[in-house]
């Protein structure tokens, strides 16, 4: 019977179904993080993560994983490209997090921190331009550098007294970097969720930015004055002094008897070293 009441009921049912579908689309689904592997350890070894990392950024060609327990956020990334490896070792990788999902750098963690002096800058240019270092020589250089990487820069965390801390900090930040047997750079991080002071974390989509920082030439306008004195040993302020190690294994295995995977190399133009590379992704946290 086609009466006004019947028509109103039909319209109400249609609107209700449309609202239900719209609400369902905004709830955590395929873009929700998974819990971390059982017994996970932040040590610069991806064995805990299984056969492969969960996510892939097609534009930047980077494999990575994000996961969270009820207490901790975990991140892992594998870097194949030689230039990107060099940039991370000399300028660090920054993970930025916005618990409100607005793609703002509300919280950032950068590791490792290192000073590139003029001599190092010139050496990096020469290596990129001429390929002067052999694979074995480069492996030895990297191993020596890994043992010295201990400093972390954090921003946005009100519970942390200084933006410069070390891998021996008492706040719960964990960072580790190493190379696997195929010559890929492996990077892991863990951050206590309590430090974000975010309410109802599982109900809000979080935004994450992965950034491989470009190497800044000493004396340039882009040079960060906060890096001054890094080579002196200990950071300014913060808890947990001392070097604390890189958290990795000093370049475990070097080349591992195999050849480096250079399929991702992007040429020998040293200007690549000064370029930053980043991408954003959004996820709901695991409940």
C-alpha positions as CSV (number, residue, x, y, z in Angstrom):
1,X,0.0,0.0,0.0
2,X,1.5,3.3,-1.2
3,X,0.6,5.6,1.7
4,X,2.6,8.6,3.1
5,X,3.5,6.5,6.2
6,X,4.8,3.7,4.0
7,X,6.9,6.1,2.0
8,X,8.3,7.7,5.1
9,X,9.2,4.3,6.5
10,X,11.0,3.3,3.3
11,X,13.0,6.5,3.2
12,X,13.9,6.0,6.9
13,X,15.1,2.5,6.2
14,X,17.2,3.6,3.2
15,X,18.8,6.4,5.2
16,X,19.5,4.1,8.1
17,X,21.2,1.6,5.9
18,X,23.4,4.3,4.2
19,X,24.4,5.6,7.6
20,X,25.3,2.2,8.8
21,X,27.6,1.6,5.8
22,X,29.2,5.0,6.2
23,X,29.9,4.3,9.9
24,X,31.3,0.9,9.2
25,X,33.7,2.4,6.7
26,X,35.1,4.7,9.3
27,X,35.7,1.9,11.8
28,X,39.1,0.1,12.1
29,X,39.3,-2.6,9.4
30,X,42.0,-3.5,6.9
31,X,44.1,-0.5,8.0
32,X,44.2,-1.6,11.6
33,X,47.6,-2.6,13.0
34,X,48.3,-6.1,14.2
35,X,49.8,-7.1,17.5
36,X,53.6,-7.5,17.4
37,X,55.1,-11.0,17.1
38,X,55.4,-12.9,20.4
39,X,58.7,-12.3,22.2
40,X,59.7,-9.4,19.9
41,X,63.1,-7.9,20.6
42,X,64.4,-4.6,19.2
43,X,67.9,-5.7,18.2
44,X,68.4,-4.9,14.5
45,X,67.3,-8.4,13.4
46,X,64.1,-9.0,11.6
47,X,63.8,-12.6,12.4
48,X,61.0,-11.8,14.9
49,X,58.9,-10.3,12.2
50,X,58.7,-13.5,10.1
51,X,59.3,-14.1,6.4
52,X,58.6,-10.5,5.4
53,X,57.5,-7.1,6.6
54,X,53.8,-6.4,6.5
55,X,53.5,-3.2,4.5
56,X,55.1,-1.8,1.2
57,X,55.1,1.8,0.0
58,X,55.0,1.4,-3.8
59,X,56.1,4.9,-4.6
60,X,59.2,4.9,-2.3
61,X,59.7,1.1,-2.7
62,X,60.2,0.6,1.0
63,X,59.1,-2.5,3.1
64,X,58.1,-1.7,6.7
65,X,56.0,-2.9,9.6
66,X,54.1,-1.2,12.3
67,X,52.5,-3.1,15.2
68,X,51.4,-2.4,18.8
69,X,50.7,-4.2,22.0
70,X,48.7,-2.6,24.8
71,X,51.8,-0.9,26.0
72,X,54.2,-0.3,23.1
73,X,54.3,0.8,19.5
74,X,56.8,-1.1,17.3
75,X,58.3,-0.2,13.9
76,X,60.7,-2.0,11.6
77,X,61.9,-1.1,8.1
78,X,64.3,-2.7,5.6
79,X,66.4,-0.4,3.4
80,X,67.9,-1.9,0.2
81,X,69.0,1.3,-1.7
82,X,72.7,2.2,-1.1
83,X,72.1,5.9,-1.1
84,X,69.3,5.6,1.4
85,X,71.4,3.5,3.7
86,X,74.2,6.2,3.6
87,X,71.7,8.9,4.4
88,X,70.3,7.0,7.4
89,X,73.8,6.3,8.8
90,X,74.8,9.9,8.5
91,X,71.5,11.8,9.0
92,X,69.1,9.4,10.6
93,X,65.6,8.2,10.0
94,X,62.7,10.1,11.6
95,X,59.4,8.5,12.6
96,X,56.8,11.2,13.1
97,X,53.4,10.3,14.7
98,X,50.2,12.2,15.0
99,X,47.7,10.4,17.3
100,X,44.9,12.6,15.9
101,X,45.6,11.6,12.3
102,X,46.2,15.1,11.0
103,X,49.6,14.4,9.3
104,X,51.4,16.8,11.7
105,X,54.7,16.0,13.3
106,X,53.2,16.0,16.8
107,X,55.8,13.5,18.1
108,X,59.1,12.6,16.4
109,X,61.9,10.2,17.1
110,X,65.1,10.5,15.0
111,X,67.9,7.9,15.1
112,X,70.8,7.7,14.6
113,X,72.2,11.1,15.1
114,X,75.6,11.9,13.6
115,X,77.7,14.8,12.6
116,X,78.9,15.1,9.0
117,X,82.0,17.3,9.0
118,X,83.5,18.8,5.8
119,X,86.0,16.0,5.5
120,X,83.3,13.3,5.8
121,X,81.1,15.2,3.3
122,X,83.9,15.3,0.7
123,X,84.6,11.6,1.3
124,X,80.9,10.8,0.7
125,X,80.9,12.8,-2.5
126,X,84.0,11.0,-3.7
127,X,82.6,7.6,-2.9
128,X,79.3,8.3,-4.7
129,X,81.1,9.8,-7.7
130,X,83.9,7.3,-8.2
131,X,82.8,4.2,-6.2
132,X,86.3,4.4,-4.7
133,X,85.6,2.1,-1.7
134,X,85.4,-1.6,-2.3
135,X,82.6,-3.6,-0.9
136,X,84.8,-5.0,1.9
137,X,86.2,-1.6,2.7
138,X,82.8,-0.1,3.0
139,X,81.6,-3.0,5.2
140,X,84.5,-2.3,7.6
141,X,83.7,1.4,7.6
142,X,80.0,0.7,8.4
143,X,80.8,-1.8,11.1
144,X,83.0,0.8,12.8
145,X,80.3,3.5,12.6
146,X,77.5,1.2,13.9
147,X,79.3,0.8,17.2
148,X,79.3,4.5,17.8
149,X,75.6,5.2,17.1
150,X,73.8,5.8,20.4
151,X,72.1,9.2,20.3
152,X,68.4,9.8,19.7
153,X,66.5,13.0,19.2
154,X,62.8,13.1,20.4
155,X,60.3,16.0,20.2
156,X,56.8,16.4,21.5
157,X,57.1,14.0,24.4
158,X,56.3,16.2,27.5
159,X,57.6,13.5,29.9
160,X,61.1,13.6,28.4
161,X,63.3,16.2,29.9
162,X,65.6,16.8,26.9
163,X,65.2,16.3,23.2
164,X,68.6,14.6,23.1
165,X,68.8,11.1,24.8
166,X,70.7,7.9,24.2
167,X,69.9,4.3,23.5
168,X,70.5,3.8,27.3
169,X,67.6,6.0,28.2
170,X,65.2,5.2,31.0
171,X,62.1,6.4,29.2
172,X,61.6,3.1,27.3
173,X,62.6,4.3,23.8
174,X,64.4,1.5,22.0
175,X,66.3,1.8,18.7
176,X,68.5,-0.6,16.8
177,X,70.2,-0.6,13.5
178,X,72.2,-3.3,11.6
179,X,72.8,-5.0,8.3
180,X,71.4,-8.4,7.4
181,X,73.3,-11.1,5.5
182,X,72.2,-9.6,2.1
183,X,73.5,-6.2,2.9
184,X,70.1,-4.6,3.6
185,X,70.0,-2.0,6.4
186,X,67.6,-3.1,9.1
187,X,66.1,-0.5,11.5
188,X,63.8,-1.2,14.5
189,X,62.2,1.1,17.0
190,X,59.9,0.8,20.0
191,X,58.0,3.6,21.9
192,X,55.9,3.3,25.0
193,X,52.3,4.2,24.2
194,X,51.9,6.0,27.6
195,X,54.3,8.7,26.4
196,X,51.7,9.9,23.9
197,X,49.1,10.6,26.5
198,X,46.4,9.7,23.9
199,X,42.9,8.8,25.1
200,X,41.0,5.8,23.6
201,X,43.9,5.0,21.3
202,X,42.1,2.2,19.4
203,X,39.2,4.5,18.3
204,X,41.3,7.1,16.5
205,X,43.2,6.8,13.3
206,X,46.9,7.6,13.8
207,X,49.1,9.2,11.1
208,X,52.7,8.0,10.7
209,X,55.5,9.6,8.6
210,X,58.7,7.8,7.7
211,X,61.5,10.1,6.7
212,X,65.0,9.3,5.5
213,X,66.8,12.6,6.2
214,X,69.1,14.2,3.7
215,X,72.7,14.7,4.7
216,X,73.4,18.4,5.4
217,X,76.6,19.8,4.2
218,X,78.6,21.5,7.1
219,X,78.1,25.2,7.2
220,X,75.1,25.3,5.0
221,X,71.9,27.1,5.9
222,X,70.2,23.7,6.5
223,X,72.8,22.7,9.0
224,X,71.1,22.0,12.4
225,X,72.9,23.8,15.3
226,X,71.5,21.2,17.7
227,X,73.9,18.7,16.2
228,X,76.9,20.7,17.5
229,X,78.9,18.7,20.0
230,X,77.5,15.3,19.0
231,X,81.0,14.0,18.4
232,X,82.0,15.0,21.9
233,X,80.4,11.9,23.3
234,X,77.4,12.5,25.5
235,X,74.2,14.5,24.6
236,X,73.1,17.6,26.4
237,X,70.7,16.7,29.2
238,X,68.4,13.7,29.2
239,X,68.5,10.6,31.3
240,X,70.6,7.5,30.8
241,X,74.0,8.8,29.8
242,X,76.8,6.8,28.2
243,X,77.0,5.3,24.7
244,X,74.8,2.3,25.2
245,X,75.8,0.8,21.9
246,X,73.8,1.0,18.6
247,X,71.4,-1.7,19.8
248,X,72.4,-3.8,16.9
249,X,75.3,-6.2,16.3
250,X,78.0,-4.2,14.7
251,X,77.1,-5.0,11.1
252,X,76.3,-8.6,11.7
253,X,77.8,-10.8,9.0
254,X,78.8,-7.8,6.8
255,X,78.1,-9.1,3.3
256,X,77.3,-12.6,4.7
257,X,79.3,-14.2,1.9
258,X,76.9,-12.8,-0.6
259,X,76.6,-9.8,-2.8
260,X,74.7,-6.7,-1.8
261,X,71.4,-6.2,-3.5
262,X,72.0,-3.0,-5.6
263,X,68.8,-3.2,-7.6
264,X,67.5,-0.2,-5.8
265,X,70.6,2.0,-6.3
266,X,69.8,5.3,-7.9
267,X,73.0,6.3,-9.6
268,X,76.1,8.0,-8.5
269,X,74.8,11.6,-8.4
270,X,76.0,12.8,-4.9
271,X,73.2,15.3,-4.9
272,X,71.0,12.4,-3.9
273,X,72.7,12.4,-0.5
274,X,71.2,15.8,0.4
275,X,67.6,14.8,-0.5
276,X,65.1,13.8,2.1
277,X,62.6,11.0,1.3
278,X,59.3,10.5,3.2
279,X,55.8,9.2,3.1
280,X,52.7,9.2,5.3
281,X,50.4,6.3,6.2
282,X,47.4,6.1,8.5
283,X,46.4,3.2,10.7
284,X,44.2,2.4,13.6
285,X,46.0,0.8,16.6
286,X,45.4,-2.8,17.5
287,X,43.0,-3.1,20.4
